[in-house]
């Protein structure tokens, strides 16, 4: 029962983080984004990540593409390091859960404490590095 509750907390946290919405704002907030910042632009035709150049009255200019204002649905400032931190947190939670499950039948008290901690640290490092690399490779 106790492990089921931990699983519910982890799944709930993941679902909450996946459903977080970007802050809505006006055109001035987009124009205030520093040039060269990594952004994600969602249009009626799809989504594109690019380096922000400048936002005019009718168009938004990126390093690879120009977006017309009428087709833009959302502009989001990307934070690649935040994704690595989120990956580390989720990886730590998964690692601790795996460590608890693996050492469930152990009679050694130290094993039941240190193994989940070690799995948590390892899971956090691995998933943090994976998320950081994924965010760095995306254009």
Buried (B, 14 or more C-beta within 10 A) or exposed (E): EEEEEBEEEBEEEBEEEEEEEEEEEEBEEBEEBEEEEBBBBBBEEEEBBBBBBEBEEEBBBBEEEEBEEEEBEEBBBBEEEEBBBBBBBBBBBBBBBBBBBBBEEEEEEEEBEEBBEEBBBBBBBBBBBBBBEEBEEEE
